[in-house]
């Protein structure tokens, strides 16, 4: 009794496997048994023993006994996870009108610059950098001249320190009658948020004291922390009577 049950189970599994499989007949006469997982107007992908193989239209003669005609077939992709939800379909004459239905993928093209465009972009970049450097140089020369004149009018020496980076800070403290220890606040620049705020406050206070040393309103000195406006404020402190 047990042997009969095993025999019928094996027979049932064999029939199920045969009915589940697809047969692909090549033009060479070779027959391929497996499960079709993707079918397009150009090729058929078939799974055989967990391995996938692709056969192209010029190789295929028939599928499951039916003549394979690429011109009458739309691309039908059957994902393995959702294959029970996808039905096969054939629609004549539409594959050429809609290449996406034929399984073709259009690539996204990244804009390519010509050598001439790259040269122009490089020239513009260099031009901008040179313009910024030139503006910074002019601003530094102008600020140095203003600080030197302020030092002379307040009787602070040596006024040539106005042209030396870092040393000009000591000259500014001397004009403002502030201790050099105040410059230690600049070391806070490395602290995020707090550092820049402390430096901004110190710069405003330093300008305020320099304006008072020139017998001018302290608010004119505070304005030296405002970009571009500081050029006008420093010029006023340097060249006004």
C-alpha positions in Angstrom: 0.0 0.0 0.0 2.8 2.4 0.9 4.6 1.7 -2.4 1.5 2.6 -4.4 1.1 5.9 -2.5 4.8 6.8 -3.2 4.4 5.7 -6.9 1.3 7.9 -7.4 3.0 10.9 -5.6 6.0 10.6 -7.9 3.7 10.3 -10.9 1.7 13.4 -9.9 4.8 15.4 -9.4 6.1 14.4 -12.8 2.9 15.4 -14.5 2.9 18.7 -12.6 6.4 19.4 -13.6 5.7 18.6 -17.3 2.6 20.7 -17.3 4.4 23.6 -15.6 7.4 23.6 -18.0 7.7 25.5 -21.3 9.3 24.1 -24.4 11.5 26.2 -26.6 12.4 24.8 -30.0 15.4 26.2 -31.7 15.9 26.4 -35.5 18.7 23.9 -35.0 16.1 21.4 -33.9 17.2 21.4 -30.2 14.4 21.6 -27.6 14.8 23.5 -24.4 12.5 22.6 -21.5 12.2 25.2 -18.6 10.1 28.1 -17.4 9.9 31.3 -19.5 10.5 34.2 -17.2 10.8 37.0 -19.8 9.6 37.3 -23.4 10.3 40.2 -25.7 10.2 40.8 -29.5 13.9 40.3 -29.5 14.6 37.4 -27.1 13.2 34.9 -24.6 14.7 34.3 -21.2 14.1 30.8 -19.8 14.9 29.4 -16.4 16.4 25.9 -16.4 17.4 24.3 -13.1 17.6 27.7 -11.3 19.8 29.1 -14.1 18.7 31.7 -16.6 19.4 31.5 -20.3 18.6 33.9 -23.1 17.8 32.9 -26.7 17.3 35.5 -29.4 14.7 35.7 -32.2 17.0 34.5 -34.9 17.6 31.3 -32.9 14.0 30.5 -32.0 11.7 28.4 -34.2 8.7 27.8 -31.9 7.5 28.2 -28.3 5.3 25.5 -26.8 4.6 24.3 -30.3 3.5 27.7 -31.6 5.6 29.4 -34.3 7.6 32.3 -32.8 7.0 35.5 -34.7 8.9 38.5 -33.3 7.0 41.0 -35.4 3.7 40.1 -33.7 5.0 40.0 -30.2 5.2 42.7 -27.5 7.8 42.6 -24.8 6.3 40.8 -21.8 8.5 40.7 -18.7 7.4 38.2 -16.0 9.1 39.0 -12.6 9.7 35.9 -10.6 8.2 37.3 -7.4 4.9 38.4 -9.1 4.6 36.0 -12.0 1.2 34.8 -11.0 -0.2 38.4 -11.3 1.1 39.0 -14.9 -0.7 37.6 -17.9 0.8 37.1 -21.3 -0.3 39.2 -24.2 0.3 39.6 -27.9 -0.5 42.8 -29.8 0.5 43.2 -33.4 2.2 46.2 -34.8 2.7 48.1 -31.5 6.3 47.2 -30.5 7.9 49.7 -32.9 5.6 52.5 -31.9 6.4 52.2 -28.2 10.0 51.1 -27.6 9.5 51.0 -23.8 7.0 48.1 -24.3 9.6 46.2 -26.2 11.9 46.2 -23.2 14.3 48.9 -24.5 15.8 51.2 -21.9 16.8 54.7 -22.8 19.8 56.0 -21.0 20.0 59.4 -19.4 22.7 61.4 -21.1 24.9 63.6 -19.0 25.8 66.9 -20.8 29.3 66.8 -22.1 31.3 70.0 -22.5 33.4 70.6 -25.5 37.1 71.5 -25.0 36.3 75.1 -26.0 33.6 75.3 -23.4 36.0 73.9 -20.7 38.6 76.5 -21.7 36.0 79.3 -21.3 34.8 78.0 -17.9 38.4 77.7 -16.7 39.2 81.3 -18.0 36.1 82.6 -16.2 37.0 80.9 -13.0 40.6 82.2 -13.1 39.2 85.7 -13.9 36.9 85.7 -10.9 39.7 84.5 -8.6 42.1 87.2 -9.9 39.3 89.9 -9.5 38.7 88.9 -5.9 42.4 88.9 -5.1 42.8 92.3 -6.7 39.9 93.7 -4.7 41.3 92.2 -1.4 44.7 93.8 -2.2 43.3 97.2 -2.9 41.2 97.0 0.3 44.3 96.0 2.3 46.3 98.9 0.8 43.5 101.4 1.5 43.0 100.1 5.1 46.8 100.3 5.7 46.9 103.9 4.5 43.9 104.9 6.6 45.4 103.2 9.8 48.7 104.9 9.2 47.0 108.4 8.9 44.9 107.6 12.1 48.1 106.7 14.0 49.8 109.9 12.8 46.8 112.1 13.8 46.6 110.4 17.3 50.4 110.7 17.8 50.8 106.9 17.9 54.1 105.4 16.7 55.5 103.6 14.9 52.8 104.3 12.3 54.5 102.0 9.7 53.1 99.0 11.6 49.9 99.7 9.8 51.4 97.8 6.7 52.4 94.7 8.6 49.7 91.9 9.1 49.2 91.1 12.8 51.5 93.9 13.9 48.8 96.3 12.7 46.5 94.8 15.4 49.0 95.9 18.1 49.1 99.4 16.6 45.3 99.5 16.7 45.3 98.5 20.4 47.8 101.2 21.1 45.7 103.9 19.3 42.6 102.7 21.3 44.6 102.7 24.6 43.8 99.0 25.1 46.0 96.3 26.6 47.5 93.9 24.1 45.9 91.1 26.2 42.7 92.0 24.4 44.1 90.3 21.3 43.8 87.0 23.0 40.1 87.1 22.1 41.1 86.4 18.5 42.2 82.9 19.6 38.5 82.2 20.2 38.0 82.1 16.4 38.3 78.3 16.4 35.2 78.0 18.6 32.1 77.5 16.4 29.5 80.3 16.6 30.9 81.8 19.9 34.3 82.6 18.4 33.1 84.7 15.4 30.6 86.5 17.7 33.4 87.4 20.2 35.6 88.6 17.4 32.9 90.7 15.9 32.2 92.3 19.3 35.9 92.9 19.9 36.3 94.5 16.5 33.3 96.8 17.1 34.7 97.8 20.5 38.2 98.4 19.1 36.8 100.6 16.3 34.7 102.5 18.9 37.8 103.3 21.0 39.8 104.4 17.9 37.0 106.8 17.0 37.0 108.3 20.4 40.8 108.7 20.2 40.2 110.7 17.0 37.6 112.8 18.9 34.8 111.4 16.7 31.5 109.7 17.5 32.1 106.2 18.8 29.4 104.8 16.5 31.5 105.7 13.5 34.1 103.3 14.8 31.5 100.6 15.3 30.5 100.9 11.7 34.0 99.6 10.7 32.6 96.0 11.3 30.1 96.5 8.4 31.5 95.3 5.1 32.0 98.2 2.5 30.7 100.7 5.0 33.9 100.2 6.9 35.9 101.6 4.0 34.0 104.9 4.3 34.2 104.9 8.1 38.0 104.4 8.1 38.4 107.0 5.4 36.5 109.5 7.5 38.6 108.7 10.7 41.8 109.0 8.7 41.3 112.1 6.5 38.8 114.2 8.3 40.0 117.1 10.5 
